[in-house]
Amino acid sequence: MDILTLKDVAYSYEESSKKVFENLSYTFESGKIYAVVGRSGAGKTTLLSLLSGLETPTEGAVCFKDQDIRKIDRYKYRSRYVGIIFQSFNLLPHLTAMENVILSMDVSGIKYSDKKKKAMELLKKVGLEEGEAKRRVLKLSGGQQQRVAIARALSYDPEVILADEPTGNLDKETEDEIMKIFHQLVREEDKCIIIVTHSEEVSAQADEIKRL
């Protein structure tokens, strides 16, 4: 099922008339992993910003389930339907892994009867144990922090996951483990996962590659 669609999208920064890209028409389906690749400056991260609703196209439209996201409450869109994973993790360092996930639940407004239990379920899903869940994230390795970031993105069960160089700071073994988690999410939960990456190994594991 088509879940995200770009219709003749163009984007340029306010201070420049030069377009980052134009006439971009892509379709993204549930149950697939997409890799977005291209040279530096081609607009890969800008594309994720448009898909997440953080930026608005200069021309054209970004649609979620055939509805222009400009007509959707942006806060609700980002806190319910789209999960975002960053290369630098963007976790709160003074909180534990579990507290980072619970905070994301609170921000989304979704109610759980037992937030700690649900957070632990999510952290176990991405391969973390209870002892690791109770550690402050600064005490965790880069790979463990990225697992926390994935669990946080899953905390409100979004249909789309956007990942900006999610394995860029990780070694090859950890990169493979993160990709296994993504494949599991696609296979078992029908997520749509869109990954911006420079890694040929990551793009080779995608179902489809979008080149900018």
Secondary structure as GFF3:
##gff-version 3
##sequence-region A 1 212
A	DSSP	beta_strand	2	12	.	.	.	ID=ss1
A	DSSP	beta_strand	19	24	.	.	.	ID=ss2
A	DSSP	beta_strand	27	29	.	.	.	ID=ss3
A	DSSP	beta_strand	32	37	.	.	.	ID=ss4
A	DSSP	alpha_helix	44	51	.	.	.	ID=ss5
A	DSSP	beta_strand	59	64	.	.	.	ID=ss6
A	DSSP	beta_strand	67	68	.	.	.	ID=ss7
A	DSSP	three_ten_helix	69	71	.	.	.	ID=ss8
A	DSSP	alpha_helix	74	76	.	.	.	ID=ss9
A	DSSP	pi_helix	77	81	.	.	.	ID=ss10
A	DSSP	beta_strand	82	86	.	.	.	ID=ss11
A	DSSP	alpha_helix	97	108	.	.	.	ID=ss12
A	DSSP	alpha_helix	115	125	.	.	.	ID=ss13
A	DSSP	alpha_helix	130	133	.	.	.	ID=ss14
A	DSSP	three_ten_helix	137	139	.	.	.	ID=ss15
A	DSSP	alpha_helix	142	153	.	.	.	ID=ss16
A	DSSP	beta_strand	160	164	.	.	.	ID=ss17
A	DSSP	alpha_helix	172	189	.	.	.	ID=ss18
A	DSSP	beta_strand	192	196	.	.	.	ID=ss19
A	DSSP	alpha_helix	200	204	.	.	.	ID=ss20
A	DSSP	beta_strand	208	211	.	.	.	ID=ss21
###
